[in-house]
């Protein structure tokens, strides 16, 4: 699964640690999400979308289409 987390985080000048705190996850989880080693659970994906005030589909994509 592809995502725009690193770009969205950089646009806000947030560190991985800051984003992790906002989401209630570890910095390692944010790193794994950004590098594509981990796909978020649906509740976490919704939390990320709410935080960035964007639809889930504008943050995450399956790489097709």
Buried (B, 14 or more C-beta within 10 A) or exposed (E): EEBBBBEBBEEEEBEBEBBBBBBEBEBEBBBBBBEEEBBBEEEBBEBBBEBBEEEBEEBBEEEEE
